[in-house]
Amino acid sequence: MQEIYGKIMQEVDGKISAIDLNGEHIIDDCKNLLVFLKEKLSELKFYVETHPFVSEAEEIAFFKYRKPALLGRLIYFYEILCIETRRPIDDEMSDEYYLRCQEEQKLFFDRHVSFYQYYRSGVCYLDRHYFLRGRQEEGFHVDVCHLDEDSAFSTGYDRLVARIMAMEMLYAFLTERRRQQRTDDCTSGLVNVKGGFKWTGTLVELVELVYGLQEMGCINDGETAISELTVYFGRLLGLEVKDSHCYNAYSDMKRRKSESRTYFLDKLRERLNLRMQRDDAKEDARR
């Protein structure tokens, strides 16, 4: 079981990692990914049907952890597809729209708070009821059955776990969407200035500058995350920056082998001092 499950999840995570959730093709990407994830869920279902569980412990582990991890990803991308296809055309309304989506998520957690607390606490005294087939009351329903229709391949509660996993990921997605929207609103009036401005230094130099500004508390008293600041400056200056770029650049800075590792800031200080010296010399010559 572990070998086939690991192979399926490796394929799934590889496919997901190629998706840009902030890209222009998010709707098409989600549609294609849903087809792929349904195929993988069917593949997992066929394996379970042809290789019966050897013990109750194995069945519980499957319906408590393994299947929900795959089904949760399926639900997550299905929800993103629904959200993005209904998103208002007017960007000014997007933040309010994403906020309403988050409030709907909170209602879901409120409805299932007891089970959520049980699952997240790590206890297992009710696992035989929740995650063995045939132990649940008739008519148990979670609103994902259209994605996982075979009741013989479910205890009911595995679907609820999957939805919890999906809702947690979705909340993070919506939070990032709202942050991105606010950043876009702040920079839209600047990046569209006639002629525009473009960063012509290196990415590492920009990251070094941003880290310096953050450490000095020059922006929001140093309370804003480095990743947000770097993305903001990148958009402002026509440079695409992702979180991974920011931290990779900082790691490169820390690995520098010299007395001072702040090459750019040192050069900046040196050049600015030279300019002031030249200006002083010009003023002295005019006297």
N, C-alpha and C positions, 0 to 999 in steps of 0.2 A: 504493500500500500504506500509506504513512505517514498519508495523510489518513483513510482508512477506519478504520485501527487507532486513530488518535487520537480519532476520533469515538466508537468503541465504548468505549474506556477512559475517556473523559470521562463517558459515561453510567454506566459501572460505578462509577467513583469517586463520582459524584453520588448513586447509589443507596446505596452503602456508607456515605457520610457521614451519611445519615439514620438509620442504625442505632445504637441505644444498647446497647453490649455489656454494660453494667452494669444494664440495665433488666430489668423483670419479664417482658418478652415476648421474651426472647432466643431461645428455641427456635422460636417461630412466625416471628420475624424471619429466622432462619437458613434455615428451610424455604422461605420466600418468596424469599429472596435466592438460594438454590441453583437454583430454577427459572429465575430471571432470568439468572443467570450461565451456566447450560447453554444458554439461548437465545442468549446473546451468543457463546459458544464455537462454536455451530453456525453462527451468522452469519459468524464469522471463517473457519470451515472452508469454507463455501460460497464466500466471496470467493477463497480460495486455490485452490479447485478450478476456478473460472471465470477466474482471472487468474494464469496460471503465472508462476513466478519468472523474472526476466530474467537472473539470474546466480547462481552459487554463493554469492557474498557476500551476496546478498539472502536466499537460503534459509537460510544459516547465521545471519544476524541474526534472522530470524523465529523459528527453532527454539531459538536460544540466549537471546533476550531477550523478544521480543514475545509469542509464545504462552505461555511459562512465566509471564509476569506476570499473564495472565488466568487460566490454569489454576491458578496458585498461589493466587489469591484463592478460586477454587472449592474447592480442597482445604482451605484455611484454614477456611472457614465450615462445610464438611462435618465437619471435625475438631471444631470448637467444638460443633456440633450433637451429635455422638457423646458428647463429654465432658459436656455439660450434661444430656443425657437420662439419663446413667448416674450423675450426681452423687448422693452419699448425701443422704438427706432430713435426717439429723442434721447441722446446721451445724458441730458440734464436730469432725466427721470430714472436713470439706471441705478443710482445709489439707493433711492427710495425703494425701487423694485427689489434689489438684492436684500435690503433690510427686511422687507415683508417676507421674503423666502426664508430668511433666518428665523423670523418669528414663528413661521409655520413649523420649522424644525423643533423649536422649543416646545411647541404643543405636542409633538410626537413624543419627546422625552418625558413630558409631564404625564402623558397617557400610560407610559410603560415604566414609570419610575421605579416600581418595586422590582421588576425583573432586571432593569438596568443596574440597580444597586447590587442585586444578587450576582449578576454576571461580572461586573467590574470589581467586586470584592474578592474574587478568586476562590470563593467557597465552592463546595461540590456536593453538599448533602442532598440536593434535589436533582442532581444530574440524571439519575436513573429515570426520573419522571419527565424531565425536559428533553433529554437527548437520546432516549431509546424509543424506537418506533412502536406504536400500538399502546403507549402508556397515557396518551393525552385524551382529553375530552373530545367528543365528536363536534365537528363544526368549527374547530379552531381556525382562525383566519388572520393572515397578515396580508397587507395590500401589496404583495409582490407576486402573487400566484400566477399572474400572466407571464412572469419571467421564469417561473419554476413550477410547472403545472402538475407534475406527477406526485401525488400524495404518498405513494409508496417509497419515494426517494426523499422523504422529509418527515421530521417529527413535529413540524409547525414552528417550534421554537428556534430551530436552526435558521429559519427565515427571519425571525425576529432579531437574532444575533447579527445576521448579515445586514439587516436594515440599520441596526445600531452602528455597525462599522461604516456603512455607507454615509449615514447622517453625520458622523464625526468628520469624515473626510470632506463631505460637502460643506460643512460649516467652515472649515479651513479654506476651501475653494472660494466661498462667497466672501469671506473676510478679505482674502487677497484681491478678489474682484473689486470690492468696495475701496480698498486702499489704492488700487491701480486707477480707479475712476477718479478719486480725489486728486491723485498725482497728475493725471491727465488734465483735469480741470485747472489745476494750478499752473501747469506749464503751457497749456494750449495757446494762451495769449502771447507767450514769449517765443515759443518755437516757430510760430508763424509770422514773426516779424519779417518785413521785406528784406531779403538778402540772407537772413538767418545767421546763425553762429554755429561753428563746427569745431569740435575738439580735434586738434591736429597733433597732440602729443600721444603717448602710448596709454593703454588702459592702466598699466601699473602706475604710471605717473598720476593719473586721475585718482586712483584708489589711494595712493600715498597722500595726495592733497586732502581728500575727503577724510581720511583717518586723522590727519593733523587738525582739521577744522573741528571734528567731533571731539577730539581729546581736549581742545582748547575751550570747548563749550560755546563755540561761536554761533551755532544754529540750534535753536530750541534748548539752550542751556546744556547741550550735549545729551539730551534725553532721546533723540531720534536714533533708531537702529541704523547701523552702518549700511546694511543692504538697501534700506529705503533711501538714504541719502545718495548712495552711489547710483541707484536706478534713476533718481530725480535728476542728478547732474548729467547722467548719460542722455536722458531724454531731452534735457535742456540744450545739450550741445551735440545732438545728432549721433550719439554713440549707443549701440545696443548693449546693455549690461544685464547679466543675470546674477542671481545670488552666488552661484558657483564661481563665476568669473571673479567676483569681489573677494571671496575667501581664498581662492587659488592665488590671486595676485598678492594678497597679504602674506600668504605662506611663502611665496617667492621672495618677498621683501625680508622676511625673518631669516631666510636661509643665506642671505648675502654675507660674504666673508670679508669684512673690513671694519675699521674702527667705527665708522658711521654707516648705518644701513639705510638712511634716508637720503638716497642719492638725489632725488628730484628736489626735495625741500632744501637740501644743502646748496644745490645749483641755483635754486630760486633766490635764496638769501644772497648768494655771491653776486648774481647778476643784478639784483636790485641795488645792492651796495655800490657796484661799479657804475650803474646809471646815475645814482645820486652824486658820486664823485665826479663824473663827467659834467653834470649840471653845475656843480659847484665851481668847477674849473672854467666853464663858459661864463658864469656870472662874475668871477674874479677878472676874467679877461676884458669884460665890458666896463669895468670900473676904471 
